[in-house]
Amino acid sequence: MIKIFFDHFPKTAGTSLHQFFTEAFGEDAVSPPLKGMRLETVLSLYRQKIVVAGHFHLHPENCLPKGYLTATILRNPRERTLSEYFYLINNVPSAGIDPVGKLIKQSTLENTLNDPIMCKRFFNPQAIHYAGLLHSTPEKLLESELLQVAKASLNLYDMVGTTELLPEFIDKLHSLSLFSNKPYLKKHNVTFNRGHYTDLPLNIQARIDELTRVDRLLWEYADETFRTKTQRMTISDLPREVTHNKIDSIAPRLEPTISENDARADHEDGSIDSVRVTIKGQSGISGFFLAGELATLRVQFRAIEDIDDLTVGYTIKHESGLHLFGINSRIFGYQLQCKAGGEYHVDFAFPIMLGLGRHLIDLLMHSGHTHLERCYFRQDKCATLEVSGFLGPFFEGIVRLMPAMTFGASGGEGRIEAIDVRTREEVFNRLGMNTPEVIDASGSMAALAGVSFIGQRERFTLGVEISNCGGQIWCGEGNRPVQLSYHWLNENGETVEHDGHRSPLPGSAVRPGQTVRADVMVEAPDRPGNHVLVISMVQEGVCWFEDRGFQPARMTIDILADPSE
C-alpha cells in the first residue's frame, strides 16, 4: 500500500486538506495535523496511517519506510503574507502568544511590514523552511543562495504543488489510484476579515513583494515542477522505497543540518515529544542577558506515554565548548512522574553569574540519574544565552548557578507529580540541596537611593542593603532558595501586585550578623498614580520574610501615565 507523507501541511487558501484526506481515506487512516514533531516520533506513532500530514523538517538523511510517497504544497506568498497577518490579528487570542505576535496584534499592516523586528515573520518563510532541510542557517544565506538551496529541497519530494493548483493536485492523486472515490474538495474560510493584495495601496504591495521576493520565485518554481514532474507521474513512478539518494549529487555544495543528537536519535524511545526550551531574563532585552540578573529556563513537553521515572536536566557550555555547569531534577531529589496526553513544564530559575559572551544550553530528559539507562529526549544547543553586560556588583565570575526548580501541567489531559527521593538517597543530603526553612528572619532592608517617579510598566534597578540580625543562615540556593522580591500597594494600602520579579542574593547566602548589598530588578505596575513599593525577601514555597520578623524597605513612587495611551 502506498502511503502519503505530506510535509508543510498548509492551513492556507481557505481549504482544509485535512478534511479532504479524512473524507478520502477515512478518519482512522489520517494523522491529525502535526507540528514540531521529530520524524522518528511521527513514524513511531502514526506508522499505520495512510496519510501522515504536518509541518515537518524532513531531513534528506532520514529515510522513510518502504512505500511512502512524499508530497508538499506551497502557497502564493502575497496571499500567504496577508493570511498570516489577518489570521494573527483576528483569530489568535492574546493569551499565550509570543512577544512579537503581541506587537503585530497592536500594529497596522503597514507598520508591521516596515518594522525591522515584526517584518521578519514575513520574510521569505517558505524558502527558509525548505532551505532549512539542507542548510543549518538558511536565514543567513544570500537571496540567490537561499533560492538555490530551497529549490534543491523541493526536488527531493515525489510530488510538489501549489494551493492555487490544488484541484489539479487532487486529480493527480486520484489518477494514481491512491483513493477510489474522489470526494468533494470543500472550501473553508480559515482567516476572516482579511484584505486582498490587489486592494492594498501600492507602497504596501511593494513592501510585500520585497519581503517575499525569494518566496515568489520558489512558488513559481513549484508551479513549474507540478506541471513538468508531478502532473506527468504514472503509477509506475510510485515509490517502492524512499531513500532520497538524490541528495548525493548536491550534498557537496550544501551544509547538512545533521547534528550529534540526530545521530543519537535511535536511542530515544519516543515517550516524549513537542519539546520546547525557552530562557527569559528580567532585563527585558530580547535575546540578551545581564550578568547578575535572574533567568528562568523553561522546558515544555508532551508525554506520549505514561512515565513513572523522569529526570529533566540541562548543561551550560561556553561557545568555545568549555563546560560550565550542569544540573537535573534528580539532583534536587525529585523523581518526576507524568501521564500520557498531558503537556507539562519544568522551570529552572538561576542567577546568571557568567562572563560576557555566548553560552549554549543542552537538554537531556531520561530516567534515573543519567541518560544511559533510558533516554526519552536529547537535544544539544537547544537554546542560547548571550551575556551582554553586568547588573550592578553581582558578577563574581563563578559558575555555580544553583537554580530553584518548579514544575506543573500546561494543558491537555494528564498530571505531573514528584516522589521525593532525598530521604532514600543519601547523596542529596551530602549535596546540600535541601534548603532549610527560614524560621528566624530577623533583619532589615534599606534602599541605597530613592526613586520619585517612573513610567507605567517600566523596569528599573534599585540598590539595597540587607542585614541579617538573626541566628540563621539565609541560603540563596537549593530547592527552596531565598530571593529578593517586592510588593506594590496603592495609596490606600491595598495590594496592587503581591508577587514581584525575583532577584538573586549577591552570594550563595547571607550569614548571621552579615550586611550585604544587592540590586533588585523592579517592574512598575500598569496603573498610574501614587504607589508604595515594598522591597522584601521571600523563601520560595515557605514564607515572605516580613511575616517572620523582617523589616522591608518602603518608598512612595509616582507612576506616570503612558503618554501614548
C-alpha positions, -999 to 999 in steps of 0.1 A, spaced: 0 0 0 13 35 -10 12 59 19 15 97 17 39 118 38 27 153 34 52 180 46 43 216 54 7 209 58 -10 242 48 -38 260 66 -40 281 35 -62 293 7 -93 287 29 -90 250 21 -89 222 47 -68 195 32 -71 175 64 -108 173 60 -103 162 24 -79 135 33 -103 123 61 -131 121 36 -109 104 10 -93 78 32 -114 77 64 -107 93 98 -88 64 112 -64 64 82 -52 100 86 -30 115 113 -40 148 130 -24 179 116 11 177 132 36 204 140 70 205 156 74 167 159 105 148 150 103 124 121 112 94 142 84 101 166 59 107 139 66 74 123 66 55 156 31 69 164 15 71 130 31 43 110 -2 26 104 -18 57 89 -23 61 51 -17 98 53 7 115 77 5 152 73 20 182 91 47 208 93 80 189 94 117 192 89 121 161 67 159 159 66 171 142 35 193 118 56 161 105 72 148 75 53 111 68 52 99 32 54 91 13 22 61 26 3 59 63 13 51 90 -12 65 124 -2 45 155 -11 44 192 -3 24 223 -13 34 259 -15 12 290 -15 12 323 -33 35 343 -10 14 375 -14 -18 359 -2 1 339 24 15 371 39 -19 387 42 -35 355 55 -8 352 82 -12 388 93 -50 388 95 -52 354 110 -30 366 138 -50 398 142 -85 383 141 -82 346 151 -53 342 175 -61 350 212 -36 373 230 -31 348 259 0 327 253 11 345 221 47 352 216 60 388 222 64 396 185 29 383 179 16 407 205 33 436 188 18 426 155 -17 424 170 -13 460 181 1 473 148 -13 482 114 -3 461 84 20 489 71 38 493 104 42 455 108 57 451 74 81 480 79 92 473 114 126 456 115 115 431 142 80 423 132 87 420 94 110 391 100 79 369 105 70 376 68 105 374 53 105 345 28 92 320 53 86 292 28 120 295 12 136 295 46 116 264 57 126 243 27 162 255 26 164 246 63 162 210 53 196 212 37 212 241 55 216 249 92 213 287 89 191 294 58 182 329 71 218 339 67 221 329 30 222 354 2 189 355 -17 204 337 -47 218 310 -24 186 307 -5 166 301 -37 191 275 -49 190 255 -17 152 258 -14 148 245 -50 172 216 -42 149 207 -13 118 207 -34 135 184 -58 136 158 -31 98 154 -29 80 130 -52 51 154 -56 52 192 -55 22 215 -59 7 249 -51 -26 256 -33 -37 276 -64 -35 243 -84 -49 222 -56 -78 207 -76 -53 195 -102 -31 181 -75 -61 161 -61 -69 149 -96 -34 135 -99 -37 117 -66 -70 102 -79 -55 92 -112 -27 74 -94 -55 53 -77 -44 64 -43 -82 66 -34 -112 52 -52 -139 78 -49 -128 114 -52 -146 134 -25 -156 170 -30 -129 195 -21 -146 218 3 -136 254 9 -133 267 44 -128 303 53 -99 299 78 -90 336 81 -118 361 85 -119 397 76 -87 397 57 -77 420 29 -66 411 -6 -33 421 -22 -49 439 -52 -69 461 -27 -38 474 -9 -20 507 -15 9 504 -39 35 511 -12 23 481 8 21 459 -22 57 469 -30 68 461 6 51 426 5 69 419 -28 102 430 -13 98 407 18 87 377 -3 110 380 -34 126 346 -29 93 330 -19 76 342 -51 104 327 -72 102 295 -53 64 294 -57 68 299 -95 93 270 -94 68 248 -75 42 257 -101 66 247 -129 76 215 -110 40 205 -107 34 208 -144 67 191 -156 70 165 -129 40 159 -106 14 161 -133 33 136 -155 36 109 -128 22 75 -136 15 45 -114 48 30 -124 66 61 -109 52 55 -74 80 47 -49 87 13 -35 112 27 -10 120 64 -5 157 69 5 163 103 -11 196 92 -27 190 122 -50 208 142 -23 242 126 -32 245 149 -63 241 181 -44 254 173 -9 290 186 -15 276 221 -22 253 223 8 257 223 46 236 195 61 217 201 93 225 167 108 239 171 143 251 149 171 217 145 186 203 135 152 229 107 151 217 96 186 180 98 178 177 60 177 184 59 214 153 80 222 122 59 228 95 84 217 78 87 251 82 125 250 76 149 221 69 186 212 98 197 234 104 234 235 131 252 255 130 289 263 150 312 285 139 346 298 156 372 320 144 402 339 161 429 320 136 428 291 164 429 265 153 404 239 179 376 233 204 392 257 210 389 295 229 408 322 253 390 345 236 390 378 200 390 367 177 361 374 169 339 344 143 312 340 149 282 318 116 266 309 113 231 294 79 224 279 70 189 266 41 165 259 40 130 273 31 104 247 32 75 272 29 73 310 63 79 326 70 69 362 107 80 363 115 112 346 146 133 350 149 167 333 184 183 332 205 208 313 241 218 309 256 252 300 287 255 278 306 285 266 305 287 228 342 276 228 330 242 241 341 247 278 316 230 301 304 255 328 275 240 347 250 211 347 221 200 369 189 180 367 157 174 386 170 142 402 198 161 419 170 182 435 157 150 449 127 147 425 116 116 406 90 131 383 60 111 371 36 122 343 6 108 325 2 104 288 -17 131 269 -6 159 291 15 189 283 40 199 311 67 223 320 97 223 343 113 256 352 148 263 365 154 298 379 190 308 385 212 339 387 233 345 356 268 345 372 285 342 338 310 363 320 303 382 288 298 361 256 276 335 241 267 303 260 249 272 247 224 251 266 220 213 261 189 194 272 185 158 285 154 140 295 159 105 308 152 81 337 173 77 368 205 97 373 218 95 337 206 92 302 225 59 297 197 40 314 167 52 293 168 83 272 134 100 264 148 131 246 181 148 239 189 180 222 222 198 220 223 236 216 185 239 222 189 275 235 215 302 237 223 326 265 241 358 254 256 378 283 260 414 271 265 434 303 265 435 341 238 442 366 255 461 394 281 443 415 265 409 412 291 394 388 316 373 407 330 351 379 315 319 394 298 292 376 279 275 405 245 285 391 224 266 416 187 271 405 153 268 420 131 243 403 93 242 398 71 221 376 35 218 366 9 210 339 4 233 309 -25 217 292 -40 186 278 -52 155 297 -29 143 324 -9 153 355 26 156 368 38 147 402 70 140 421 83 115 445 108 130 470 138 106 468 160 126 491 151 106 521 162 73 505 192 86 485 218 100 509 237 117 481 212 145 481 218 154 517 256 155 510 250 178 481 232 202 503 202 207 480 176 206 508 175 243 518 164 247 555 132 265 562 138 301 574 123 303 609 143 334 621 140 362 596 151 389 620 167 417 600 161 446 578 165 461 543 172 497 534 172 513 499 205 529 489 189 555 467 153 568 461 131 569 431 105 596 429 87 586 397 87 561 370 66 553 339 39 526 336 54 491 332 90 504 331 117 483 346 144 497 369 171 485 393 173 496 429 204 491 452 195 478 487 214 469 518 204 437 536 212 430 573 208 395 589 202 402 626 190 367 635 208 334 641 200 315 609 217 315 575 196 327 546 205 304 517 200 315 481 204 280 466 187 246 467 151 235 464 137 265 485 161 294 478 159 328 495 155 356 469 147 393 468 113 405 456 87 432 462 50 442 465 32 472 451 5 489 471 -18 517 461 -21 549 482 -48 533 502 -25 505 513 -43 479 491 -22 454 473 -18 460 435 8 433 429 19 408 455 45 386 437 71 408 421 100 396 400 127 376 418 163 388 421 191 366 435 212 372 466 246 387 458 262 355 471 251 320 479 240 330 514 236 358 540 250 347 573 240 359 608 254 393 616 263 400 579 253 430 559 254 428 521 244 450 492 223 438 463 204 450 433 167 444 429 150 443 395 116 460 397 88 464 372 63 493 377 25 485 377 4 494 347 -18 518 368 -8 555 371 -8 574 404 10 573 437 21 538 449 41 523 477 69 499 467 77 473 494 110 455 489 114 423 509 127 388 507 110 355 501 118 319 505 101 300 477 73 278 489 78 288 525 73 324 535 77 361 530 103 374 554 81 402 568 59 375 582 88 363 603 103 394 618 119 411 588 117 449 582 113 455 544 123 487 527 94 511 517 92 541 493 65 561 477 68 563 439 46 582 414 37 560 384 34 583 354 8 576 328 20 564 294 16 594 270 7 570 241 -24 557 259 
